[in-house]
Amino acid sequence: MDFSIVVHHGIQITDGIMFLITETTVNTWIIMGLLFLFGIVVRVKSRKWDFTKKPTGLQNFIEMCVESWEKFFIANSSTRVLYLAPWFFVLFMFLLVSNMIGVTGLRPPTADWGMTFPLAFSTFCLIIFAGMRHRPKKYLKGIFLEPLFVFAPLNIIGELARPISLSFRLFGNILGGMILLSLLYGIAPIFVQFVLPAPLHMYFDLAAGALQAVIFVVLSLTFVGIASED
């Protein structure tokens, strides 16, 4: 049974450099298209909303999401970096759909470390940005001088380990669930495949997918909040 990522096409850029359009690339484009389309629908409909009246329907749902996300962000991070809330909301929605898309039969993009590591690296960059913007001296002191300067190499390794651990945690959980379901389809009799996979899909694709999206974002928010606060 092959769990490798399918390469659909390759575009030669220069000698020795080729851009590969893989299964992960295509599925990521599909998810981005769905989220972009949803954003356009909300934008178009929001022009007709009357914010002086009690919200109903889609307006009520969107306002509830915005308020809930702001409370969630502040509870897990810091008000100092509240301007990053839109970015983390988009990240959460992308991870949520990416983790759950396996229920449709498509390979989740987050089952590819080439996807999870850039997302975790973006968190790493935001950690440095938040620390250097809000308390640069204390942030650098915490890395290079605390508790003693001789521990600076260990502190640096600890900082670099954050994106790696974040990426492998998400990648391992999503890929593990995909492998278990694929093995079940490969070894189970036909009549069992119509009954048993349903609750497993509910867990691995929906419940575990949502849980891993929340864990990734909560850890990212916590790291960024700690970097920005004294």
GUVEXNU-293134 format. One record per residue (C-alpha): residue in one letter; x, y, z. Coordinates in steps of 0.02 Angstrom, whole numbers, plus 32768, in hexadecimal, padded with zeros to 4 digits. Layout:
<pts>
<aa:a px:X py:Y pz:Z> $
...
</pts>
This chain:
<pts>
<aa:m px:8000 py:8000 pz:8000> $
<aa:d px:804A py:80A6 pz:7FC8> $
<aa:f px:8037 py:8140 pz:8036> $
<aa:s px:80AC py:81AF pz:7FD2> $
<aa:i px:8071 py:8256 pz:7F8D> $
<aa:v px:803B py:8251 pz:7ED7> $
<aa:v px:8094 py:82C8 pz:7E61> $
<aa:h px:801A py:8303 pz:7DDA> $
<aa:h px:808D py:8371 pz:7D74> $
<aa:g px:8138 py:83C3 pz:7D75> $
<aa:i px:8165 py:846E pz:7D31> $
<aa:q px:821C py:8487 pz:7D04> $
<aa:i px:8255 py:8532 pz:7D42> $
<aa:t px:8311 py:8528 pz:7D28> $
<aa:d px:8392 py:849F pz:7D16> $
<aa:g px:8385 py:8436 pz:7DB2> $
<aa:i px:82EE py:8492 pz:7DF7> $
<aa:m px:823F py:844F pz:7DD8> $
<aa:f px:8199 py:8487 pz:7E23> $
<aa:l px:8132 py:83ED pz:7E4C> $
<aa:i px:8074 py:83F5 pz:7E4E> $
<aa:t px:804E py:836D pz:7ECC> $
<aa:e px:7FB1 py:8328 pz:7F1B> $
<aa:t px:7FD0 py:839C pz:7FAE> $
<aa:t px:7FDC py:8433 pz:7F3A> $
<aa:v px:7F38 py:840D pz:7EE1> $
<aa:n px:7ED8 py:83E9 pz:7F82> $
<aa:t px:7F1E py:8489 pz:7FD0> $
<aa:w px:7EE0 py:84ED pz:7F3A> $
<aa:i px:7E34 py:849E pz:7F4F> $
<aa:i px:7E2C py:84CF pz:8007> $
<aa:m px:7E6C py:857E pz:7FE3> $
<aa:g px:7DE8 py:8590 pz:7F5B> $
<aa:l px:7D5D py:855A pz:7FD1> $
<aa:l px:7D94 py:85D3 pz:805A> $
<aa:f px:7DAB py:865F pz:7FDC> $
<aa:l px:7CFE py:8641 pz:7F95> $
<aa:f px:7CB2 py:8642 pz:8043> $
<aa:g px:7D0B py:86E7 pz:8068> $
<aa:i px:7CC5 py:8734 pz:7FC8> $
<aa:v px:7C14 py:86FD pz:7FF5> $
<aa:v px:7C23 py:8748 pz:80A3> $
<aa:r px:7C6C py:87E9 pz:805C> $
<aa:v px:7BE1 py:87FE pz:7FDD> $
<aa:k px:7B57 py:87D9 pz:8059> $
<aa:s px:7BA4 py:8849 pz:80E0> $
<aa:r px:7B86 py:88E1 pz:8073> $
<aa:k px:7ACC py:88CB pz:808E> $
<aa:w px:7AD4 py:88B1 pz:814A> $
<aa:d px:7A89 py:8933 pz:81BF> $
<aa:f px:7AFA py:8936 pz:8258> $
<aa:t px:7A7E py:89A3 pz:82B8> $
<aa:k px:7A01 py:8914 pz:82C2> $
<aa:k px:7A05 py:886A pz:8315> $
<aa:p px:7A6B py:87F5 pz:82A6> $
<aa:t px:7A1A py:875B pz:825A> $
<aa:g px:7A4E py:86CC pz:81EA> $
<aa:l px:7AFD py:86D4 pz:81A1> $
<aa:q px:7B21 py:877D pz:81F3> $
<aa:n px:7AFB py:8736 pz:829E> $
<aa:f px:7B6C py:869F pz:827C> $
<aa:i px:7BFD py:870A pz:823E> $
<aa:e px:7BF2 py:8784 pz:82D0> $
<aa:m px:7BEC py:86F2 pz:834A> $
<aa:c px:7C87 py:86A7 pz:82F9> $
<aa:v px:7CE6 py:874D pz:8301> $
<aa:e px:7CBA py:876D pz:83B7> $
<aa:s px:7CDE py:86B9 pz:83EA> $
<aa:w px:7D85 py:86BB pz:8390> $
<aa:e px:7DB9 py:875E pz:83E2> $
<aa:k px:7D94 py:8716 pz:848F> $
<aa:f px:7DED py:8674 pz:8461> $
<aa:f px:7E85 py:86D5 pz:8423> $
<aa:i px:7E93 py:8741 pz:84C0> $
<aa:a px:7E7C py:86A9 pz:8532> $
<aa:n px:7F0C py:864C pz:84E0> $
<aa:s px:7F7F py:86DB pz:84AF> $
<aa:s px:7F8D py:8793 pz:84D8> $
<aa:t px:7F2F py:8834 pz:84B2> $
<aa:r px:7FD5 py:887B pz:8478> $
<aa:v px:7FD1 py:880F pz:83DC> $
<aa:l px:7F16 py:8819 pz:83BC> $
<aa:y px:7F3E py:8860 pz:830F> $
<aa:l px:7F77 py:87B0 pz:82E1> $
<aa:a px:7ECA py:8767 pz:8302> $
<aa:p px:7E95 py:876C pz:8248> $
<aa:w px:7F30 py:870A pz:8213> $
<aa:f px:7F16 py:8683 pz:8295> $
<aa:f px:7E5D py:8678 pz:826B> $
<aa:v px:7E87 py:8656 pz:81B4> $
<aa:l px:7F0B py:85D9 pz:81ED> $
<aa:f px:7E8C py:8580 pz:825B> $
<aa:m px:7E0A py:8577 pz:81D0> $
<aa:f px:7E8B py:8535 pz:8155> $
<aa:l px:7EC6 py:84AF pz:81CF> $
<aa:l px:7E13 py:8480 pz:81FC> $
<aa:v px:7DE0 py:8464 pz:8147> $
<aa:s px:7E87 py:8413 pz:811A> $
<aa:n px:7E7C py:8395 pz:81A8> $
<aa:m px:7DC6 py:836B pz:8184> $
<aa:i px:7DD2 py:835D pz:80C7> $
<aa:g px:7E05 py:82A8 pz:80D9> $
<aa:v px:7D4E py:827C pz:80F5> $
<aa:t px:7D30 py:82A4 pz:803D> $
<aa:g px:7DB5 py:8229 pz:8005> $
<aa:l px:7E3A py:82AE pz:7FE0> $
<aa:r px:7EE4 py:82A6 pz:8032> $
<aa:p px:7EF1 py:832C pz:80BB> $
<aa:p px:7F79 py:83AB pz:8091> $
<aa:t px:7FAD py:83A6 pz:8148> $
<aa:a px:7FDF py:82F0 pz:812F> $
<aa:d px:8076 py:8338 pz:80D4> $
<aa:w px:8105 py:837D pz:813E> $
<aa:g px:812B py:83F3 pz:80AE> $
<aa:m px:8088 py:844B pz:80DD> $
<aa:t px:808C py:8443 pz:819B> $
<aa:f px:813F py:8483 pz:81AD> $
<aa:p px:8123 py:8528 pz:814E> $
<aa:l px:8088 py:8547 pz:81B8> $
<aa:a px:80EB py:8526 pz:8257> $
<aa:f px:817A py:8591 pz:8215> $
<aa:s px:8101 py:8622 pz:8200> $
<aa:t px:80DA py:8612 pz:82B9> $
<aa:f px:8194 py:8613 pz:82DE> $
<aa:c px:81A8 py:86B5 pz:827C> $
<aa:l px:8116 py:8703 pz:82D8> $
<aa:i px:8163 py:86D2 pz:837F> $
<aa:i px:8202 py:8730 pz:8353> $
<aa:f px:819E py:87C2 pz:830C> $
<aa:a px:8131 py:87D2 pz:83A9> $
<aa:g px:81C7 py:87C8 pz:841D> $
<aa:m px:8230 py:8845 pz:83BD> $
<aa:r px:819F py:88BF pz:83A7> $
<aa:h px:8158 py:88C3 pz:8457> $
<aa:r px:81EE py:88A1 pz:84C8> $
<aa:p px:828E py:888C pz:8462> $
<aa:k px:830B py:889D pz:84F0> $
<aa:k px:82B5 py:8824 pz:8565> $
<aa:y px:8290 py:87AB pz:84D7> $
<aa:l px:8346 py:87A3 pz:84A2> $
<aa:k px:837D py:879C pz:8557> $
<aa:g px:830C py:8707 pz:8573> $
<aa:i px:835E py:86AB pz:84E4> $
<aa:f px:8416 py:86D8 pz:84FB> $
<aa:l px:842C py:8706 pz:85B2> $
<aa:e px:83AE py:86A5 pz:861B> $
<aa:p px:83CA py:8650 pz:868F> $
<aa:l px:8483 py:8660 pz:865F> $
<aa:f px:84D6 py:868B pz:85BA> $
<aa:v px:8521 py:85DB pz:85B1> $
<aa:f px:8471 py:8599 pz:8595> $
<aa:a px:845A py:8602 pz:84F7> $
<aa:p px:8478 py:856D pz:8480> $
<aa:l px:83F3 py:8507 pz:84DA> $
<aa:n px:8379 py:8599 pz:84D6> $
<aa:i px:8397 py:85AF pz:841B> $
<aa:i px:837C py:84F6 pz:83FD> $
<aa:g px:82DA py:8502 pz:8462> $
<aa:e px:829D py:8591 pz:83F5> $
<aa:l px:82C8 py:8534 pz:8355> $
<aa:a px:8273 py:8496 pz:8395> $
<aa:r px:81C9 py:84EB pz:839F> $
<aa:p px:819F py:84ED pz:82E5> $
<aa:i px:81E4 py:843D pz:82D0> $
<aa:s px:817D py:83F6 pz:835E> $
<aa:l px:80E1 py:8453 pz:8326> $
<aa:s px:80F2 py:8415 pz:8273> $
<aa:f px:8115 py:835F pz:82A2> $
<aa:r px:8086 py:8359 pz:8320> $
<aa:l px:8007 py:838E pz:829D> $
<aa:f px:8056 py:8329 pz:8210> $
<aa:g px:8064 py:8289 pz:8277> $
<aa:n px:7FB2 py:828B pz:82B9> $
<aa:i px:7F61 py:82AC pz:8210> $
<aa:l px:7FCF py:8233 pz:81B0> $
<aa:g px:7FB7 py:81AD pz:8236> $
<aa:g px:7EFB py:81B8 pz:8229> $
<aa:m px:7F03 py:81B1 pz:816B> $
<aa:i px:7F73 py:8116 pz:8170> $
<aa:l px:7F01 py:80BB pz:81EB> $
<aa:l px:7E68 py:80DB pz:8180> $
<aa:s px:7EC4 py:80A8 pz:80E1> $
<aa:l px:7EFE py:8006 pz:8133> $
<aa:l px:7E4D py:7FE1 pz:816B> $
<aa:y px:7E0A py:7FF8 pz:80BA> $
<aa:g px:7E96 py:7F88 pz:807B> $
<aa:i px:7E7F py:7EF3 pz:80F0> $
<aa:a px:7DC7 py:7EFA pz:8123> $
<aa:p px:7D44 py:7E95 pz:80C3> $
<aa:i px:7CCF py:7EF4 pz:804F> $
<aa:f px:7C38 py:7EE5 pz:80C2> $
<aa:v px:7C9D py:7F29 pz:8156> $
<aa:q px:7CD6 py:7FC0 pz:80F1> $
<aa:f px:7C23 py:7FFE pz:80E5> $
<aa:v px:7C0A py:7FFD pz:81A3> $
<aa:l px:7CAB py:800E pz:8208> $
<aa:p px:7D04 py:80A1 pz:81AF> $
<aa:a px:7C75 py:811B pz:81D1> $
<aa:p px:7C98 py:8134 pz:828D> $
<aa:l px:7D53 py:8131 pz:826B> $
<aa:h px:7D40 py:81BB pz:81EA> $
<aa:m px:7CDB py:821C pz:826B> $
<aa:y px:7D6C py:820F pz:82E4> $
<aa:f px:7E0A py:821B pz:8279> $
<aa:d px:7DCB py:8296 pz:81F6> $
<aa:l px:7D50 py:8301 pz:8259> $
<aa:a px:7D6F py:82F7 pz:8315> $
<aa:a px:7E2B py:82DC pz:8311> $
<aa:g px:7E3D py:8355 pz:827F> $
<aa:a px:7DE4 py:83E0 pz:82DE> $
<aa:l px:7E46 py:83B8 pz:837C> $
<aa:q px:7EEE py:83C1 pz:8324> $
<aa:a px:7EBF py:8468 pz:82D4> $
<aa:v px:7E92 py:84AE pz:8380> $
<aa:i px:7F32 py:846A pz:83D0> $
<aa:f px:7FA1 py:84B4 pz:8347> $
<aa:v px:7F51 py:8560 pz:8354> $
<aa:v px:7F4B py:8561 pz:8413> $
<aa:l px:8004 py:8536 pz:841F> $
<aa:s px:802D py:85BA pz:839D> $
<aa:l px:7FC8 py:863E pz:83F9> $
<aa:t px:8018 py:8610 pz:849E> $
<aa:f px:80C8 py:861D pz:8459> $
<aa:v px:80A5 py:86C5 pz:8406> $
<aa:g px:804F py:8708 pz:84A3> $
<aa:i px:80E0 py:86D3 pz:8513> $
<aa:a px:815C py:8727 pz:849E> $
<aa:s px:80FB py:87CC pz:84A3> $
<aa:e px:80DA py:87D5 pz:855F> $
<aa:d px:8152 py:8805 pz:85EA> $
</pts>
